[in-house]
Structure formats: structure tokens, C-alpha cells
Amino acid sequence: MIAKTRERTLKLARDTLTIEAAALQTMRDRLEGANADALILAVELLHHCKGRIVVSGIGKSGHIARKIAATFASTGSPAFFVHPAEASHGDLGMVTRDDVFVALSNSGETEELLTIVPIVKRTGAKLIALTGAPNSSLAKLADAHLDTSVEKEACPLNLAPTTSTTAALAMGDALAVSLLDARGFQAEDFIRSHPGGRLGRKLLAHVSEVMRSFDNTPKISIQASLQDALLEMTSKRMGMVVILDEQQKVFGILTDGDLRRLLEKNTNLGSVTLRNATTPSPRTIPPELLAEEAIEMMEKHRINHLVVTNTEGHLLGALNLHDLFAAKVI
């Protein structure tokens, strides 16, 4: 890429981010007086909704509407997207008097929406409109209108929906976040609605499901030699070995890092006992905790291994970062 083209590309990218950031700040500052009242009313309508939240829009607004519906649904509020053109050909039967209908249109004059909105109103459903035109037909029909107007699009031609769609998306997020707080939505609720994929595994998997089993955990008696401990560590390939005391409880841990530090201090390892080389009282975790809590513990203490024990301190297994990566919880 020639220098001139590179500089122009970077300028356009920076200008886009600057324009959109400024638009969001302006929209934030606009949440006073009547605009603030409209937002509060919209959240109250959504909070008291006995049915479902139906979100609709067409074109780029339709794409944003789909995302907003998905955000409502994933944060504890039953919601779905309906295409306004399809709604006028039968899908409007999905909307009931107990629902709240959220319509997105930058102009506020989208023909497909204006065709169905009067019917939605007659059904008894409440209407929330997100538009960039407070005096538009859609805004006037709404029970609560949220102003998402922007000064200009980030598009150099001021044509392609860019800043306006960002503003609508951000307002949708603001509604969703306010609503989840009003509903008392907790982390446990979020986990229940996200059981699949990496996020689900991270939030739902327990230590017992991702740890190395007792048999696969490198371990050795405190009475053994340092050489035996090294052989056990090497054979199990975990980068550490758990040291057990005379009662078969966890006494300590010996890691490859401990070995490097030993070599720096003493080149004759034959004179070093396992007891002296071991780091006593290692970080342990019970098997019933979530894998997410294991990750947090590792990050907090800046360690790569955790020893899994029962309440009496007996070894059950072990866990390291590689195990968490393999289980796809990181």
C-alpha cells in the first residue's frame, strides 16, 4: 500500500471513530428533561410487559433490531425480531396485547412500519420507537419515543447508515442494561441462558469436569528422593508434582520453576532433599467450584497450577492452564 493511500485509510478510520464517538456523547447528553422521561417510560413499559418484546425494523435498522432483540432475550427478557414486510403478510399475528413493540427507523417514516404500527396499537400492545426524527410519523404514534438523531453519518458521502445505526444500537443496549437491572437479573440467570459454546463452558463447567484425575496427576511421597520427583513430573507432563505427607495429604508442590531456581542456587542437586525443595501449602481448590473461579484464582495469584483437594486435604486431582485451554473454558 502506497503511503498516500495508507494515510487516507487511517484518516478515514480515525474520522469514523471520532464521528461516532461524538454522536454517542451527544445522545448521552441529550438524556435530560423530556428525553430522560421518555427513556424512563420505555424501561417501565418493558419492565411491566406481560408478553414478549417484539423488535422490528427494515434495512440496516432491521439488522440493528435483530441484535437488540437478541440482547433482550439473553438478559432475561423474552424477545424476538419480526420483519415489518413479513408482519403485514401474516406475521403480525405474533403480536398480542400483552407485548411491547419496539420499532426502529432513522427517518421515522418507514412505509413498512407505518403500515403495521396502527394495527399493533389497536391490538393494545405498547409502542416504543427509536428514530432520528422526533417529529416523524412513527415518533408521534409511539407511547415512548427515544431520540437517536445524529448530526451526520461517518460515511464520507453522508449517505451510508453508519453513525445512525451505531446510535440506535447503543440506545438499544442502554434499554437492555436498564431493563436487566430493573428485573434484578443476576449472573446465575445469565449462565442459564448461555449454556452453549465457550461462554457456557466457562460459566457452567466445574473444576471436577476439567481437572486431571487422581491417577493422571503427578504425585509422590515426601519420603521420596528429588530424582524420583523429577521422574514423576516428567512422566505425567504437567510441569509440577504434588508432594504428599505421611497421611497422604497434600504437603506441597514442586514445579519446573522451583527446579530452575534450585539450579541457580545449587548446582549439586544430590544434596537437596525433597522436603527442602518443595513449596509447602500450595494453592488448592475444591472440585465443586466453577472452572471460572479457578481461572480467577490463577490470575489473582499469578500461578499456572492448582491442586484439587477434598475438605480433609487429600489429593483428588490437579488443574493447570493447559487443561483449561483444552476444555475450552479459556
Disulfide bonds with the S-S distance in Angstrom:
none
